[in-house]
């Protein structure tokens, strides 16, 4: 059984303020908590608000969900590029905080260990030493690369890097994962993109789908083709080990994705619709949506109908407007 809390607020500003209040309360209770942060558009206002209220994150351990691999042919020279997640962490998370209140211990998957071009070249040269697990129903290859023990060169380096990141995560168990959800048609968790990632996947090499690259192209001259197609990402199993997973979504553009991901966990294909559905295998999920993002979620029976559907499969959902 998963404990799920759903809070619906008026708008995106209130959602950001609420999440900042949540995190400040959590760090007051446990100043050394382990927080996994995300690098999307939604949490930027929350990170800014943490600075405004003087939150002290200096003692937390900050880990990030994912990163792109550098790609010289696309002009992505991390971490200098404005689309790099290293730059995001510095500018969006650290700089809004007073210097004495910034996390000292922060780590993310490295962006510069290799390049997309090198990885694609070695994937072609080492066919049979890796696989992309297929969707159980459609049979289509998923986004996750499973690199076998006998890979060599840059693929072996990527494999060791992923294993090292998981060892880091295991050394200090995660208290909170704070994230959003990706775009349709596969609202994903981290870069566990469509059409499929196994629940048991740990940190791994992932192929980004077109919807994800399109949603992230603002920092790449608004051209999807400039967005690196490969990333290193925490897998669903890495994420769902956390004590609590906080998911925030705002705006009418997320309404259909929110409903697709969370409206009916009874559906036979629920976990296959998107990797975000795997969060209901975790201990605790905390959802914050604004009214626009929640519109489709509540279309079938409102809070009462939603709570009944969750109860039917053994989850405890408590939902309210605040």
C-alpha positions in Angstrom: 0.0 0.0 0.0 1.2 3.5 -0.8 0.1 6.5 1.2 -0.8 9.3 -1.3 -1.5 12.9 -0.3 -3.1 15.2 -3.0 -3.3 18.9 -2.5 -4.9 21.2 -5.0 -4.1 24.9 -4.9 -5.3 27.9 -6.8 -2.3 28.5 -9.2 1.3 27.9 -10.0 2.6 30.5 -7.6 0.8 29.0 -4.7 2.1 25.5 -5.7 5.7 26.9 -5.6 5.2 28.6 -2.3 3.7 25.4 -0.8 6.5 23.2 -2.0 9.1 25.7 -0.5 7.2 25.6 2.8 7.2 21.8 2.7 10.9 21.6 2.1 11.7 24.2 4.7 9.7 22.2 7.2 11.4 18.9 6.3 14.9 20.4 6.6 14.0 21.9 10.0 13.0 18.5 11.1 16.0 16.8 9.6 18.8 19.3 8.5 20.8 16.5 7.0 18.1 14.9 4.8 18.9 13.5 1.4 17.1 15.4 -1.3 16.9 14.4 -5.0 16.0 17.4 -7.1 14.9 17.8 -10.7 15.9 20.3 -13.4 12.6 21.0 -15.1 10.6 24.2 -15.5 8.1 23.6 -12.7 10.5 23.7 -9.7 12.3 26.9 -10.7 9.8 29.0 -8.8 10.1 26.8 -5.8 13.9 27.1 -5.8 13.5 30.9 -6.1 11.1 30.9 -3.2 13.5 29.0 -1.0 15.9 31.8 -1.4 13.2 34.4 -0.6 12.2 32.8 2.7 15.9 32.2 3.7 15.8 28.4 3.7 18.9 26.8 5.1 19.9 23.9 2.9 23.6 23.9 3.8 23.5 20.5 5.6 21.4 18.5 3.2 22.8 16.1 0.7 21.5 17.1 -2.8 21.4 14.6 -5.6 20.0 15.2 -9.1 17.9 12.9 -11.1 19.6 13.0 -14.4 21.8 14.8 -16.9 22.4 15.0 -20.7 25.5 13.5 -22.2 27.5 16.1 -24.0 27.2 16.3 -27.8 29.7 18.4 -29.7 27.9 18.0 -33.0 24.9 19.7 -31.5 26.8 22.5 -29.9 26.3 21.0 -26.4 29.6 21.6 -24.6 28.6 20.9 -21.0 28.7 22.4 -18.5 29.1 25.8 -20.1 26.1 25.4 -22.3 22.9 27.2 -21.0 21.0 23.9 -21.3 23.4 21.9 -19.1 22.1 20.6 -15.8 25.3 21.6 -14.0 24.5 25.2 -15.0 20.9 24.7 -13.9 21.9 23.6 -10.4 24.2 26.5 -10.0 21.9 29.2 -11.4 18.5 27.9 -10.3 19.2 26.1 -7.0 22.4 27.4 -5.5 22.5 31.1 -6.4 19.0 32.1 -5.1 20.2 31.0 -1.6 22.5 33.0 0.6 26.0 31.5 0.2 26.1 30.2 3.7 22.8 28.4 3.2 23.7 26.6 -0.1 24.1 22.8 -0.2 27.8 21.9 0.0 27.3 18.2 -0.8 25.6 18.1 -4.2 26.2 15.6 -6.9 24.7 14.8 -10.3 25.4 12.3 -13.0 28.4 13.7 -15.0 27.7 15.4 -18.3 31.2 15.1 -19.7 32.3 11.5 -19.2 31.7 10.8 -22.9 29.7 12.1 -25.8 26.5 11.1 -27.6 28.5 10.6 -30.7 31.0 8.3 -29.1 28.3 6.3 -27.4 26.3 5.8 -30.6 29.5 4.7 -32.5 30.2 2.1 -29.8 26.6 0.9 -29.6 26.9 0.1 -33.3 30.3 -1.6 -32.9 29.3 -3.6 -29.9 25.9 -5.0 -31.0 25.0 -8.0 -28.8 26.7 -6.6 -25.7 23.7 -4.4 -24.8 19.9 -4.4 -25.2 16.9 -2.1 -24.9 14.1 -4.0 -23.1 10.9 -4.0 -25.0 7.5 -2.9 -23.9 5.7 -6.0 -22.6 2.5 -5.4 -24.7 3.6 -3.6 -27.8 7.1 -5.2 -28.2 8.6 -1.8 -29.0 12.1 -1.1 -27.8 12.1 1.1 -24.7 14.4 4.0 -23.8 16.6 2.1 -21.3 19.9 0.7 -22.4 21.1 -2.4 -20.5 24.9 -2.6 -20.9 26.2 -6.1 -20.4 29.3 -7.0 -18.4 31.4 -7.4 -21.5 31.0 -3.9 -23.0 34.2 -2.1 -23.6 35.5 1.4 -24.1 33.1 4.3 -23.5 30.2 1.9 -22.9 32.1 0.3 -20.0 32.8 3.8 -18.7 29.1 4.7 -18.7 28.3 1.4 -17.0 30.8 2.0 -14.2 29.5 5.6 -13.8 25.9 4.5 -13.4 26.9 1.8 -10.9 29.0 4.4 -8.9 26.0 6.8 -8.8 23.8 4.0 -7.5 26.4 3.2 -4.8 26.3 6.8 -3.8 22.5 6.8 -3.5 22.6 3.6 -1.5 25.3 5.0 0.9 22.9 7.7 2.1 19.3 6.6 1.5 17.0 9.1 -0.1 14.5 11.0 2.0 12.7 13.0 -0.6 12.5 13.1 -4.4 11.1 16.4 -5.7 10.1 16.3 -9.3 7.5 17.0 -11.9 6.2 14.8 -14.7 7.1 14.7 -18.4 4.9 15.4 -21.4 2.4 13.2 -23.2 2.2 10.6 -24.7 4.4 9.1 -21.9 4.5 11.3 -18.8 7.8 10.1 -17.5 9.8 10.1 -14.2 13.2 11.6 -14.7 14.5 10.7 -18.1 12.8 7.3 -18.1 11.1 8.2 -21.4 8.7 6.6 -23.7 7.8 4.1 -24.8 9.0 2.0 -21.8 11.5 1.6 -18.9 11.4 -1.4 -16.6 10.6 -0.7 -13.0 13.7 -2.5 -11.8 16.0 -0.3 -13.8 18.6 1.5 -11.7 20.7 4.4 -12.9 21.3 3.8 -16.6 21.9 5.2 -20.1 18.6 6.4 -21.6 17.4 7.4 -25.1 15.3 10.6 -25.0 12.1 10.4 -27.1 11.0 13.3 -29.4 8.4 14.5 -26.9 11.0 15.0 -24.2 13.5 16.6 -26.5 10.8 19.0 -27.8 9.7 19.9 -24.3 13.3 20.8 -23.4 14.4 22.7 -26.5 14.0 26.2 -25.1 17.7 26.3 -24.1 18.8 24.8 -27.4 17.7 27.5 -29.8 14.1 26.1 -29.7 15.3 23.3 -32.0 14.6 19.7 -30.9 17.5 18.4 -33.0 19.9 20.4 -30.8 18.9 18.6 -27.6 21.2 15.7 -26.8 19.4 12.4 -27.4 21.2 10.5 -24.6 21.2 10.9 -20.9 22.2 9.2 -17.7 19.2 9.0 -15.4 18.1 7.5 -12.1 15.9 4.5 -12.9 12.4 3.9 -11.4 13.9 1.5 -8.8 16.5 4.1 -7.8 13.7 6.7 -7.3 11.0 4.5 -5.6 13.4 3.6 -2.8 12.9 7.1 -1.4 10.9 7.7 1.8 8.7 10.2 -0.1 8.2 11.3 -3.6 6.9 14.8 -4.2 5.4 15.5 -7.6 4.2 18.9 -8.7 2.4 19.9 -11.9 0.8 23.2 -12.9 -1.0 24.7 -15.8 -3.7 23.5 -18.2 -1.0 22.0 -20.5 -0.3 19.3 -17.9 -4.0 18.5 -17.2 -4.3 15.6 -19.6 -0.9 14.2 -18.6 -1.8 14.3 -14.9 -5.0 12.4 -15.5 -3.2 9.9 -17.7 -0.7 9.3 -15.0 -2.8 9.4 -11.8 -6.6 9.1 -12.4 -7.1 5.4 -12.3 -4.5 3.0 -10.8 -6.9 0.1 -11.3 -6.2 0.1 -15.1 -4.5 -3.1 -16.2 -1.9 -1.2 -18.2 -1.5 1.5 -15.5 2.3 1.0 -15.0 2.9 0.6 -18.7 1.3 4.0 -19.6 4.3 5.9 -18.3 7.2 5.5 -15.9 5.6 8.1 -13.5 3.1 5.4 -12.6 5.9 3.4 -10.8 5.8 5.9 -7.9 2.8 4.0 -6.6 5.2 1.3 -5.6 7.0 3.6 -3.2 6.2 4.2 0.5 4.7 7.7 0.2 3.7 10.0 -2.7 2.9 13.7 -2.2 1.1 15.4 -5.1 0.6 19.1 -5.5 -1.4 20.3 -8.6 -2.9 23.6 -9.3 -6.6 23.8 -10.4 -5.8 23.8 -14.1 -3.5 20.8 -13.9 -6.0 18.9 -11.8 -9.1 19.6 -14.0 -9.1 16.3 -15.9 -7.9 14.3 -12.9 -11.1 15.2 -11.0 -13.5 14.9 -14.0 -14.7 11.4 -13.0 -16.3 11.7 -9.6 -14.2 14.4 -8.0 -12.2 13.7 -4.8 -14.7 11.0 -3.8 -14.4 9.0 -7.0 -10.6 9.3 -7.1 -10.2 8.2 -3.5 -12.5 5.2 -4.2 -10.4 4.1 -7.2 -7.2 4.3 -5.2 -8.8 2.4 -2.3 -9.9 -0.4 -4.6 -6.3 -1.3 -5.3 -5.1 -0.8 -1.7 -3.7 2.7 -1.8 -4.6 5.3 0.9 -5.4 8.6 -0.9 -6.2 11.7 1.1 -7.2 14.6 -1.2 -8.2 18.2 -0.5 -8.1 21.8 -1.7 -6.1 24.3 0.3 
